[in-house]
Amino acid sequence: MDSFDKRMKKDLSIYLHNNVGFTDHERNTIHRKIHKNKTPRFNLVYWTILSFAGLIALMLSFPFIGELTHKSNAIDPEPAIQSNGGEANKELASEVSKIELCIKQVAPIDKENIKYIIEVKNGTRDPIKEGVLYLSHDLKVHDGYTGNPFKVEIKMQKDLPAMETAEYEAIVPSAIFDSTKVNVDNATIELYGFLHNPSPVTVFHTGQSVSLVSKE
Protein backbone atom coordinates (compact mmCIF):
# COMPACT_ATOMS: atom_id res chain seq x y z
CA MET A 1 0.00 0.00 0.00
CA ASP A 2 1.54 3.39 -1.13
CA SER A 3 1.39 6.72 0.71
CA PHE A 4 -1.67 7.92 -1.27
CA ASP A 5 -3.72 4.87 -0.28
CA LYS A 6 -2.71 5.23 3.34
CA ARG A 7 -3.74 8.91 3.35
CA MET A 8 -7.10 8.14 1.71
CA LYS A 9 -7.82 5.35 4.21
CA LYS A 10 -7.02 7.65 7.11
CA ASP A 11 -9.18 10.51 5.75
CA LEU A 12 -12.09 8.13 5.07
CA SER A 13 -11.88 6.69 8.55
CA ILE A 14 -11.95 10.21 10.09
CA TYR A 15 -14.93 11.18 7.93
CA LEU A 16 -16.94 8.10 8.88
CA HIS A 17 -16.14 8.58 12.56
CA ASN A 18 -17.31 12.23 12.48
CA ASN A 19 -20.36 11.87 10.22
CA VAL A 20 -21.74 8.31 10.56
CA GLY A 21 -23.21 6.96 13.81
CA PHE A 22 -25.22 3.93 15.00
CA THR A 23 -27.67 3.50 17.79
CA ASP A 24 -27.21 0.69 20.34
CA HIS A 25 -30.00 -1.29 18.67
CA GLU A 26 -28.31 -0.99 15.29
CA ARG A 27 -24.94 -2.03 16.73
CA ASN A 28 -26.52 -5.12 18.35
CA THR A 29 -28.27 -6.02 15.10
CA ILE A 30 -25.02 -5.74 13.11
CA HIS A 31 -23.18 -7.77 15.76
CA ARG A 32 -25.77 -10.57 15.60
CA LYS A 33 -25.60 -10.59 11.80
CA ILE A 34 -21.81 -10.92 11.86
CA HIS A 35 -21.59 -13.61 14.55
CA LYS A 36 -24.74 -15.53 13.71
CA ASN A 37 -23.97 -19.29 13.81
CA LYS A 38 -24.24 -21.10 10.57
CA THR A 39 -26.72 -23.97 10.48
CA PRO A 40 -24.76 -27.18 10.00
CA ARG A 41 -25.52 -28.82 6.73
CA PHE A 42 -26.50 -32.47 6.42
CA ASN A 43 -23.47 -34.42 5.20
CA LEU A 44 -25.04 -36.95 2.88
CA VAL A 45 -21.76 -38.67 1.99
CA TYR A 46 -20.76 -39.18 5.65
CA TRP A 47 -24.08 -40.74 6.68
CA THR A 48 -24.19 -42.90 3.55
CA ILE A 49 -20.76 -44.39 4.30
CA LEU A 50 -21.64 -44.91 7.98
CA SER A 51 -24.90 -46.71 7.11
CA PHE A 52 -23.13 -48.90 4.55
CA ALA A 53 -20.45 -49.89 7.10
CA GLY A 54 -23.12 -50.82 9.65
CA LEU A 55 -24.91 -52.98 7.07
CA ILE A 56 -21.68 -54.86 6.25
CA ALA A 57 -20.96 -55.47 9.95
CA LEU A 58 -24.47 -56.87 10.42
CA MET A 59 -24.13 -59.18 7.43
CA LEU A 60 -20.76 -60.50 8.64
CA SER A 61 -22.21 -61.27 12.08
CA PHE A 62 -24.89 -63.63 10.68
CA PRO A 63 -22.57 -66.70 10.36
CA PHE A 64 -21.23 -66.15 13.90
CA ILE A 65 -24.74 -65.83 15.32
CA GLY A 66 -25.72 -68.97 13.44
CA GLU A 67 -22.75 -70.86 14.88
CA LEU A 68 -23.64 -69.82 18.43
CA THR A 69 -27.22 -70.92 17.87
CA HIS A 70 -26.02 -74.27 16.53
CA LYS A 71 -23.75 -74.81 19.53
CA SER A 72 -26.46 -73.88 22.02
CA ASN A 73 -28.80 -76.40 20.40
CA ALA A 74 -26.18 -79.19 20.38
CA ILE A 75 -27.04 -82.23 22.49
CA ASP A 76 -24.98 -82.53 25.65
CA PRO A 77 -23.82 -86.16 25.87
CA GLU A 78 -24.17 -86.31 29.66
CA PRO A 79 -28.00 -85.96 29.79
CA ALA A 80 -28.18 -88.94 27.40
CA ILE A 81 -27.35 -91.18 30.36
CA GLN A 82 -30.31 -89.83 32.29
CA SER A 83 -32.65 -90.31 29.34
CA ASN A 84 -32.40 -94.09 29.85
CA GLY A 85 -33.83 -93.79 33.32
CA GLY A 86 -30.36 -94.23 34.85
CA GLU A 87 -29.99 -97.73 33.38
CA ALA A 88 -26.72 -96.84 31.61
CA ASN A 89 -25.28 -95.51 34.87
CA LYS A 90 -26.34 -98.59 36.76
CA GLU A 91 -24.86 -100.89 34.15
CA LEU A 92 -21.55 -98.99 34.14
CA ALA A 93 -21.40 -99.01 37.94
CA SER A 94 -22.11 -102.73 37.96
CA GLU A 95 -19.25 -103.39 35.57
CA VAL A 96 -16.80 -101.10 37.39
CA SER A 97 -17.47 -102.97 40.64
CA LYS A 98 -15.82 -105.98 39.00
CA ILE A 99 -12.46 -104.19 38.77
CA GLU A 100 -10.08 -105.15 41.58
CA LEU A 101 -7.04 -103.15 42.70
CA CYS A 102 -4.32 -104.28 45.04
CA ILE A 103 -0.67 -103.68 45.89
CA LYS A 104 1.38 -106.80 45.30
CA GLN A 105 4.67 -105.46 46.57
CA VAL A 106 6.24 -102.54 48.41
CA ALA A 107 10.00 -102.79 48.62
CA PRO A 108 12.84 -100.32 49.09
CA ILE A 109 15.23 -100.24 46.15
CA ASP A 110 17.84 -98.20 47.93
CA LYS A 111 17.97 -95.53 50.63
CA GLU A 112 16.14 -93.03 48.44
CA ASN A 113 13.53 -94.98 46.47
CA ILE A 114 10.68 -97.40 47.05
CA LYS A 115 9.12 -99.68 44.45
CA TYR A 116 5.36 -100.29 44.37
CA ILE A 117 3.80 -103.01 42.22
CA ILE A 118 0.07 -102.49 41.70
CA GLU A 119 -2.16 -105.23 40.29
CA VAL A 120 -5.30 -104.45 38.31
CA LYS A 121 -7.77 -107.22 37.59
CA ASN A 122 -10.32 -106.35 34.92
CA GLY A 123 -13.32 -108.53 35.69
CA THR A 124 -15.61 -106.64 33.30
CA ARG A 125 -16.73 -107.68 29.83
CA ASP A 126 -15.02 -104.66 28.22
CA PRO A 127 -11.41 -103.50 27.94
CA ILE A 128 -10.13 -100.71 30.15
CA LYS A 129 -8.83 -97.92 27.92
CA GLU A 130 -6.60 -94.93 28.75
CA GLY A 131 -6.34 -96.04 32.36
CA VAL A 132 -4.46 -93.94 34.91
CA LEU A 133 -3.63 -95.16 38.43
CA TYR A 134 -3.05 -92.91 41.42
CA LEU A 135 -1.26 -94.02 44.58
CA SER A 136 -1.23 -92.15 47.90
CA HIS A 137 -0.92 -92.56 51.67
CA ASP A 138 -3.19 -90.73 54.10
CA LEU A 139 -1.66 -87.84 56.00
CA LYS A 140 -1.27 -88.04 59.76
CA VAL A 141 -3.16 -85.36 61.69
CA HIS A 142 -3.58 -84.69 65.40
CA ASP A 143 -6.84 -86.65 65.63
CA GLY A 144 -6.23 -89.41 63.06
CA TYR A 145 -5.72 -89.40 59.28
CA THR A 146 -6.91 -87.38 56.32
CA GLY A 147 -6.71 -87.74 52.57
CA ASN A 148 -3.43 -86.85 50.91
CA PRO A 149 -3.73 -84.37 48.01
CA PHE A 150 -0.38 -85.56 46.68
CA LYS A 151 -0.72 -88.67 44.52
CA VAL A 152 1.73 -90.65 42.43
CA GLU A 153 0.47 -91.10 38.86
CA ILE A 154 1.00 -94.34 36.95
CA LYS A 155 -0.28 -94.46 33.38
CA MET A 156 -1.46 -97.78 31.92
CA GLN A 157 0.39 -97.67 28.61
CA LYS A 158 -1.85 -100.29 26.95
CA ASP A 159 -5.49 -101.30 27.09
CA LEU A 160 -6.31 -103.97 29.66
CA PRO A 161 -8.56 -106.55 27.95
CA ALA A 162 -11.65 -107.94 29.62
CA MET A 163 -11.10 -110.70 32.19
CA GLU A 164 -7.34 -110.12 32.28
CA THR A 165 -4.89 -109.03 34.99
CA ALA A 166 -1.84 -106.79 34.69
CA GLU A 167 0.80 -105.37 37.02
CA TYR A 168 2.12 -101.81 37.02
CA GLU A 169 5.31 -100.58 38.67
CA ALA A 170 5.99 -97.22 40.29
CA ILE A 171 9.31 -96.03 41.66
CA VAL A 172 8.68 -93.41 44.35
CA PRO A 173 11.25 -91.34 46.28
CA SER A 174 11.00 -92.47 49.89
CA ALA A 175 11.00 -88.85 51.11
CA ILE A 176 7.62 -88.26 49.45
CA PHE A 177 5.86 -90.73 51.71
CA ASP A 178 7.73 -90.06 54.94
CA SER A 179 6.56 -92.47 57.65
CA THR A 180 6.52 -89.64 60.18
CA LYS A 181 3.97 -87.73 58.11
CA VAL A 182 1.86 -90.40 56.37
CA ASN A 183 0.22 -93.69 57.25
CA VAL A 184 2.52 -96.20 55.55
CA ASP A 185 0.43 -99.12 56.85
CA ASN A 186 -2.33 -98.33 54.37
CA ALA A 187 -2.38 -97.02 50.82
CA THR A 188 -5.14 -95.69 48.59
CA ILE A 189 -5.28 -96.73 44.93
CA GLU A 190 -7.53 -94.99 42.43
CA LEU A 191 -8.18 -95.81 38.79
CA TYR A 192 -9.59 -93.48 36.13
CA GLY A 193 -10.34 -94.67 32.61
CA PHE A 194 -12.93 -95.75 30.07
CA LEU A 195 -14.73 -99.03 29.57
CA HIS A 196 -14.89 -100.06 25.91
CA ASN A 197 -14.62 -96.92 23.72
CA PRO A 198 -13.68 -93.56 25.29
CA SER A 199 -16.77 -91.36 25.56
CA PRO A 200 -18.60 -89.33 28.21
CA VAL A 201 -20.86 -92.30 28.97
CA THR A 202 -18.05 -94.82 29.55
CA VAL A 203 -15.70 -92.82 31.78
CA PHE A 204 -15.32 -94.26 35.25
CA HIS A 205 -13.46 -93.83 38.55
CA THR A 206 -12.93 -96.44 41.21
CA GLY A 207 -10.69 -96.73 44.24
CA GLN A 208 -9.70 -98.98 47.10
CA SER A 209 -7.88 -98.65 50.41
CA VAL A 210 -5.28 -101.39 50.81
CA SER A 211 -3.59 -102.60 53.99
CA LEU A 212 0.16 -103.01 53.65
CA VAL A 213 0.89 -104.48 57.05
CA SER A 214 1.14 -108.08 55.81
CA LYS A 215 3.23 -107.07 52.80
CA GLU A 216 6.13 -105.45 54.66
C-alpha positions as CSV (number, residue, x, y, z in Angstrom):
1,M,0.0,0.0,0.0
2,D,1.5,3.4,-1.1
3,S,1.4,6.7,0.7
4,F,-1.7,7.9,-1.3
5,D,-3.7,4.9,-0.3
6,K,-2.7,5.2,3.3
7,R,-3.7,8.9,3.4
8,M,-7.1,8.1,1.7
9,K,-7.8,5.4,4.2
10,K,-7.0,7.6,7.1
11,D,-9.2,10.5,5.7
12,L,-12.1,8.1,5.1
13,S,-11.9,6.7,8.6
14,I,-11.9,10.2,10.1
15,Y,-14.9,11.2,7.9
16,L,-16.9,8.1,8.9
17,H,-16.1,8.6,12.6
18,N,-17.3,12.2,12.5
19,N,-20.4,11.9,10.2
20,V,-21.7,8.3,10.6
21,G,-23.2,7.0,13.8
22,F,-25.2,3.9,15.0
23,T,-27.7,3.5,17.8
24,D,-27.2,0.7,20.3
25,H,-30.0,-1.3,18.7
26,E,-28.3,-1.0,15.3
27,R,-24.9,-2.0,16.7
28,N,-26.5,-5.1,18.4
29,T,-28.3,-6.0,15.1
30,I,-25.0,-5.7,13.1
31,H,-23.2,-7.8,15.8
32,R,-25.8,-10.6,15.6
33,K,-25.6,-10.6,11.8
34,I,-21.8,-10.9,11.9
35,H,-21.6,-13.6,14.6
36,K,-24.7,-15.5,13.7
37,N,-24.0,-19.3,13.8
38,K,-24.2,-21.1,10.6
39,T,-26.7,-24.0,10.5
40,P,-24.8,-27.2,10.0
41,R,-25.5,-28.8,6.7
42,F,-26.5,-32.5,6.4
43,N,-23.5,-34.4,5.2
44,L,-25.0,-36.9,2.9
45,V,-21.8,-38.7,2.0
46,Y,-20.8,-39.2,5.6
47,W,-24.1,-40.7,6.7
48,T,-24.2,-42.9,3.5
49,I,-20.8,-44.4,4.3
50,L,-21.6,-44.9,8.0
51,S,-24.9,-46.7,7.1
52,F,-23.1,-48.9,4.6
53,A,-20.5,-49.9,7.1
54,G,-23.1,-50.8,9.7
55,L,-24.9,-53.0,7.1
56,I,-21.7,-54.9,6.2
57,A,-21.0,-55.5,10.0
58,L,-24.5,-56.9,10.4
59,M,-24.1,-59.2,7.4
60,L,-20.8,-60.5,8.6
61,S,-22.2,-61.3,12.1
62,F,-24.9,-63.6,10.7
63,P,-22.6,-66.7,10.4
64,F,-21.2,-66.2,13.9
65,I,-24.7,-65.8,15.3
66,G,-25.7,-69.0,13.4
67,E,-22.7,-70.9,14.9
68,L,-23.6,-69.8,18.4
69,T,-27.2,-70.9,17.9
70,H,-26.0,-74.3,16.5
71,K,-23.8,-74.8,19.5
72,S,-26.5,-73.9,22.0
73,N,-28.8,-76.4,20.4
74,A,-26.2,-79.2,20.4
75,I,-27.0,-82.2,22.5
76,D,-25.0,-82.5,25.6
77,P,-23.8,-86.2,25.9
78,E,-24.2,-86.3,29.7
79,P,-28.0,-86.0,29.8
80,A,-28.2,-88.9,27.4
81,I,-27.3,-91.2,30.4
82,Q,-30.3,-89.8,32.3
83,S,-32.6,-90.3,29.3
84,N,-32.4,-94.1,29.9
85,G,-33.8,-93.8,33.3
86,G,-30.4,-94.2,34.8
87,E,-30.0,-97.7,33.4
88,A,-26.7,-96.8,31.6
89,N,-25.3,-95.5,34.9
90,K,-26.3,-98.6,36.8
91,E,-24.9,-100.9,34.1
92,L,-21.6,-99.0,34.1
93,A,-21.4,-99.0,37.9
94,S,-22.1,-102.7,38.0
95,E,-19.2,-103.4,35.6
96,V,-16.8,-101.1,37.4
97,S,-17.5,-103.0,40.6
98,K,-15.8,-106.0,39.0
99,I,-12.5,-104.2,38.8
100,E,-10.1,-105.1,41.6
101,L,-7.0,-103.1,42.7
102,C,-4.3,-104.3,45.0
103,I,-0.7,-103.7,45.9
104,K,1.4,-106.8,45.3
105,Q,4.7,-105.5,46.6
106,V,6.2,-102.5,48.4
107,A,10.0,-102.8,48.6
108,P,12.8,-100.3,49.1
109,I,15.2,-100.2,46.1
110,D,17.8,-98.2,47.9
111,K,18.0,-95.5,50.6
112,E,16.1,-93.0,48.4
113,N,13.5,-95.0,46.5
114,I,10.7,-97.4,47.1
115,K,9.1,-99.7,44.5
116,Y,5.4,-100.3,44.4
117,I,3.8,-103.0,42.2
118,I,0.1,-102.5,41.7
119,E,-2.2,-105.2,40.3
120,V,-5.3,-104.4,38.3
121,K,-7.8,-107.2,37.6
122,N,-10.3,-106.3,34.9
123,G,-13.3,-108.5,35.7
124,T,-15.6,-106.6,33.3
125,R,-16.7,-107.7,29.8
126,D,-15.0,-104.7,28.2
127,P,-11.4,-103.5,27.9
128,I,-10.1,-100.7,30.1
129,K,-8.8,-97.9,27.9
130,E,-6.6,-94.9,28.8
131,G,-6.3,-96.0,32.4
132,V,-4.5,-93.9,34.9
133,L,-3.6,-95.2,38.4
134,Y,-3.1,-92.9,41.4
135,L,-1.3,-94.0,44.6
136,S,-1.2,-92.1,47.9
137,H,-0.9,-92.6,51.7
138,D,-3.2,-90.7,54.1
139,L,-1.7,-87.8,56.0
140,K,-1.3,-88.0,59.8
141,V,-3.2,-85.4,61.7
142,H,-3.6,-84.7,65.4
143,D,-6.8,-86.7,65.6
144,G,-6.2,-89.4,63.1
145,Y,-5.7,-89.4,59.3
146,T,-6.9,-87.4,56.3
147,G,-6.7,-87.7,52.6
148,N,-3.4,-86.9,50.9
149,P,-3.7,-84.4,48.0
150,F,-0.4,-85.6,46.7
151,K,-0.7,-88.7,44.5
152,V,1.7,-90.7,42.4
153,E,0.5,-91.1,38.9
154,I,1.0,-94.3,37.0
155,K,-0.3,-94.5,33.4
156,M,-1.5,-97.8,31.9
157,Q,0.4,-97.7,28.6
158,K,-1.9,-100.3,26.9
159,D,-5.5,-101.3,27.1
160,L,-6.3,-104.0,29.7
161,P,-8.6,-106.5,27.9
162,A,-11.7,-107.9,29.6
163,M,-11.1,-110.7,32.2
164,E,-7.3,-110.1,32.3
165,T,-4.9,-109.0,35.0
166,A,-1.8,-106.8,34.7
167,E,0.8,-105.4,37.0
168,Y,2.1,-101.8,37.0
169,E,5.3,-100.6,38.7
170,A,6.0,-97.2,40.3
171,I,9.3,-96.0,41.7
172,V,8.7,-93.4,44.3
173,P,11.2,-91.3,46.3
174,S,11.0,-92.5,49.9
175,A,11.0,-88.8,51.1
176,I,7.6,-88.3,49.4
177,F,5.9,-90.7,51.7
178,D,7.7,-90.1,54.9
179,S,6.6,-92.5,57.6
180,T,6.5,-89.6,60.2
181,K,4.0,-87.7,58.1
182,V,1.9,-90.4,56.4
183,N,0.2,-93.7,57.2
184,V,2.5,-96.2,55.6
185,D,0.4,-99.1,56.8
186,N,-2.3,-98.3,54.4
187,A,-2.4,-97.0,50.8
188,T,-5.1,-95.7,48.6
189,I,-5.3,-96.7,44.9
190,E,-7.5,-95.0,42.4
191,L,-8.2,-95.8,38.8
192,Y,-9.6,-93.5,36.1
193,G,-10.3,-94.7,32.6
194,F,-12.9,-95.8,30.1
195,L,-14.7,-99.0,29.6
196,H,-14.9,-100.1,25.9
197,N,-14.6,-96.9,23.7
198,P,-13.7,-93.6,25.3
199,S,-16.8,-91.4,25.6
200,P,-18.6,-89.3,28.2
201,V,-20.9,-92.3,29.0
202,T,-18.1,-94.8,29.5
203,V,-15.7,-92.8,31.8
204,F,-15.3,-94.3,35.3
205,H,-13.5,-93.8,38.6
206,T,-12.9,-96.4,41.2
207,G,-10.7,-96.7,44.2
208,Q,-9.7,-99.0,47.1
209,S,-7.9,-98.7,50.4
210,V,-5.3,-101.4,50.8
211,S,-3.6,-102.6,54.0
212,L,0.2,-103.0,53.7
213,V,0.9,-104.5,57.1
214,S,1.1,-108.1,55.8
215,K,3.2,-107.1,52.8
216,E,6.1,-105.4,54.7
